[in-house]
Amino acid sequence: MRPLYIDGAPGCRVVLDEPALRVSVADKADQLFPMSRVSRVVCKGFVDWSISALLACADAGISVLFLEKNGELKARWLGRSNDRQLLTQRLIDLLARADGLALCENWMLSMEKLAARSFARRIGLMDWREIPVPTLRRQVFVSLGSEGRHRANLLENILHAELLVWLPEAGLAGDDEALMSNDLDLAVFMSRLLLWDFYPQLLDDQAITTEAPMQAMAVLFQQRADRGYLLFRSTINKLQQFLLSVS
């Protein structure tokens, strides 16, 4: 199964042509994508979806992300998740405690500190052990420039789409209402966390291609997908250890 990336434009439409999604673009031949081969869908810009196509994606467990033209997340359509799993329940049990949310937030801050320090060390900063994460984030923001920030937004949402698949497979239902009611969006948090590992490539002027930004970031993700998944699994292992330590 592979992700489907749609770079939208006026006249772009997705309909159900069972058992496939039919993508129509003005002045181009329609394309069919069998749903059994689609893991998730990421749409950028204007893409008109039929209700039957969206409902079919939900039934098939296919999540759909809708991005603004600038790459910012606009909305997401979540496929059916499996029954609540063990890690999800442990996390919900922790959040039911008076100090649960604060403990989770501290853990997330510690994870981001690790990711940011790893990035700072890789690019050769002398003070990589001491530099505060907010300071480093501001420096990266400025260094990227407007085009780099646009590409970073796209890449972050490509990671987001992958995490909507990876999290349930790892035992975490990212769309669980009990988690979302506590403003604990694991897919958003982990996509921002994993993005630190891609910043060296995003900051490398030689890595900028003439491809459309959406396609260029999709290629960059695919080139590093195995490493991204290993980092994700490492984070899940750390989360499991954290939940066991506070239970």
For each residue, the residues with C-beta under 8 A, 3 or more apart:
1: 36 37 38 39
2: 37 38 39
3: 38 39 40 41 42 158 161 162 218
4: 21 33 38 40 41 42
5: 41 42 44 158 214 215 218
6: 12 14 23 41 42 43 44 47
7: 44 45 212 214 215
8: 12 43 44 45 46 47
9: 12 25 26 45 46
10: 26 46
11: 24 25 26
12: 6 8 9 23 24 25 26 45 46 47 48
13: 23 24 47 48 49 50
14: 6 21 22 23 24 43 47 48 49 50 53
15: 21 22 24 50 52 53
16: 20 21 22 50 52 53 56
17: 20 21 22 32
18: 56
19: 34 35 36
20: 16 17 32 33 34 35
21: 4 14 15 16 17 32 33 35 38 41 53 56 57
22: 14 15 16 17 30 31 32 33
23: 6 12 13 14 30 31 32 33
24: 11 12 13 14 15 28 30
25: 9 11 12 28
26: 9 10 11 12
27:
28: 24 25
29:
30: 22 23 24
31: 22 23
32: 17 20 21 22 23
33: 4 20 21 22 23 37 38
34: 19 20 37 38
35: 19 20 21 38 56 57 60 62
36: 1 19 60
37: 1 2 33 34
38: 1 2 3 4 21 33 34 35 41 60 62
39: 1 2 3 62 165
40: 3 4 62 63 64 65 161 162 164 165
41: 3 4 5 6 21 38 57 62 63 64 65 161
42: 3 4 5 6 64 65 67 157 158 161
43: 6 8 14 47 49 64 65 66 67
44: 5 6 7 8 47 67 68 69 71 154 214
45: 7 8 9 12 67 68 69
46: 8 9 10 12
47: 6 8 12 13 14 43 44 66
48: 12 13 14
49: 13 14 43 53 54 64
50: 13 14 15 16 53 54
51: 54 55
52: 15 16 55 56
53: 14 15 16 21 49 50 56 57
54: 49 50 51 57 58 64 77
55: 51 52 58 59
56: 16 18 21 35 52 53 59 60
57: 21 35 41 53 54 60 62 63 64 77 79
58: 54 55 61 62 77 78 79 80
59: 55 56 79 80
60: 35 36 38 56 57 79
61: 58 79 80 81
62: 35 38 39 40 41 57 58 79
63: 40 41 57 76 77 78 79 161 164 165
64: 40 41 42 43 49 54 57 76 77
65: 40 41 42 43 73 75 76 77 157 160 161 164
66: 43 47 73 74 75 76 77
67: 42 43 44 45 71 72 73 74 153 154 157
68: 44 45 71 72 73 74
69: 44 45
70: 150 153
71: 44 67 68 150 151 152 153 154 156 157 213
72: 67 68 153 157
73: 65 66 67 68 76 157 160
74: 66 67 68
75: 65 66
76: 63 64 65 66 73 160 164
77: 54 57 58 63 64 65 66
78: 58 63 81 164 175
79: 57 58 59 60 61 62 63 164
80: 58 59 61
81: 61 78 168 173 174 175 176
82: 85 168 173
83:
84: 88 89 92 173 176
85: 82 88 89 168 171 172 173
86: 89 90 171
87: 90 91 170 171 172 236 239 240 243
88: 84 85 91 92 171 172 173 176 179
89: 84 85 86 92 93
90: 86 87 93 94 243 244 247
91: 87 88 94 95 104 172 179 184 239 243
92: 84 88 89 95 96 176 178 179
93: 89 90 96 97 247
94: 90 91 97 100 103 104 243 246 247
95: 91 92 100 101 104 178 179 182 184
96: 92 93 100
97: 93 94 100 103
98:
99: 102 103
100: 94 95 96 97 103 104
101: 95 104 105 182 184
102: 99 105 106
103: 94 97 99 100 106 107 246
104: 91 94 95 100 101 107 108 184
105: 101 102 108 109
106: 102 103 109 110
107: 103 104 110 111 239 242
108: 104 105 111 112 189
109: 105 106 112 113 133
110: 106 107 113 114
111: 107 108 114 115 193 235 238
112: 108 109 115 116 133 192 193 196
113: 109 110 116 117 133
114: 110 111 117 118
115: 111 112 118 119 193 194 196 197
116: 112 113 119 120 131 133 136 137 196
117: 113 114 120 121 128 129
118: 114 115 121 122 196 197
119: 115 116 122 123 136 196 197 199 200
120: 116 117 123 125 127 128 131 136
121: 117 118 124 125 128
122: 118 119 200
123: 119 120 199 200 203
124: 121
125: 120 121 128 131
126:
127: 120 130 131
128: 117 120 121 125 131
129: 117
130: 127
131: 116 120 125 127 128 135 136
132: 135 136
133: 109 112 113 116 136 137
134: 137 138
135: 131 132 138 139
136: 116 119 120 131 132 133 139 140
137: 116 133 134 140 141
138: 134 135 141 142
139: 135 136 142 143
140: 136 137 143 144 199 203
141: 137 138 144 149
142: 138 139 145
143: 139 140 148 203
144: 140 141 147 148 149 151 152 202 203
145: 142 148 149
146: 149 150
147: 144 150 151 208 213
148: 143 144 145 151 152 202 203
149: 141 144 145 146 152 153
150: 70 71 146 147 153 154 213
151: 71 144 147 148 154 155 202 213 216 217
152: 71 144 148 149 155 156 195 198 199 202
153: 67 70 71 72 149 150 156 157
154: 44 67 71 150 151 157 158 213 214 217
155: 151 152 158 159 195 198 202 217 220 221
156: 71 152 153 159 160 191 192 195
157: 42 65 67 71 72 73 153 154 160 161 191
158: 3 5 42 154 155 161 162 217 218 221
159: 155 156 162 163 190 191 194 195 221 228
160: 65 73 76 156 157 163 164 187 188 191
161: 3 40 41 42 63 65 157 158 164 165
162: 3 40 158 159 165 166 221 225 228
163: 159 160 166 167 174 186 187 190 191 194 232
164: 40 63 65 76 78 79 160 161 167 168 174 175 187
165: 39 40 63 161 162 168 169
166: 162 163 169 170 229 232
167: 163 164 170 172 173 174 186 187 190
168: 81 82 85 164 165 171 172 173 174
169: 165 166
170: 87 166 167 232 233 236
171: 85 86 87 88 168 236
172: 85 87 88 91 167 168 186 236
173: 81 82 84 85 88 167 168 176 179
174: 81 163 164 167 168 179 185 186 187
175: 78 81 164 180
176: 81 84 88 92 173 179 180
177: 180 181
178: 92 95 181 182
179: 88 91 92 95 173 174 176 182 184 185 186
180: 175 176 177 183 184 185
181: 177 178
182: 95 101 178 179
183: 180
184: 91 95 101 104 179 180 189
185: 174 179 180 188 189
186: 163 167 172 174 179 189 190
187: 160 163 164 167 174 190 191
188: 160 185 191 192
189: 108 184 185 186 192 193
190: 159 163 167 186 187 193 194 232 235
191: 156 157 159 160 163 187 188 194 195
192: 112 156 188 189 195
193: 111 112 115 189 190 196 235
194: 115 159 163 190 191 197 198 228 231 232
195: 152 155 156 159 191 192 198 199
196: 112 115 116 118 119 193 199
197: 115 118 119 194 224 227 228 231
198: 152 155 194 195 201 202 220 221 224
199: 119 123 140 152 195 196 202 203
200: 119 122 123 203 204
201: 198 204 207 220 224
202: 144 148 151 152 155 198 199 207
203: 123 140 143 144 148 199 200
204: 200 201 207 208
205: 208
206:
207: 201 202 204 220
208: 147 204 205 216
209: 216
210:
211: 215 216 219
212: 7 215 216
213: 71 147 150 151 154 216 217
214: 5 7 44 154 217 218
215: 5 7 211 212 218 219
216: 151 208 209 211 212 213 219 220
217: 151 154 155 158 213 214 220 221
218: 3 5 158 214 215 221 222
219: 211 215 216 222 223
220: 155 198 201 207 216 217 223 224
221: 155 158 159 162 198 217 218 224 225 228
222: 218 219 225
223: 219 220
224: 197 198 201 220 221 227 228
225: 162 221 222 228 229
226: 229 230
227: 197 224 230 231
228: 159 162 194 197 221 224 225 231 232
229: 166 225 226 232 233
230: 226 227 233 234
231: 194 197 227 228 234 235
232: 163 166 170 190 194 228 229 235 236
233: 170 229 230 236 237
234: 230 231 237 238
235: 111 190 193 231 232 238 239
236: 87 170 171 172 232 233 239 240
237: 233 234 240 241
238: 111 234 235 241 242
239: 87 91 107 235 236 242 243
240: 87 236 237 243 244
241: 237 238 244 245
242: 107 238 239 245 246
243: 87 90 91 94 239 240 246 247
244: 90 240 241 247
245: 241 242
246: 94 103 242 243
247: 90 93 94 243 244
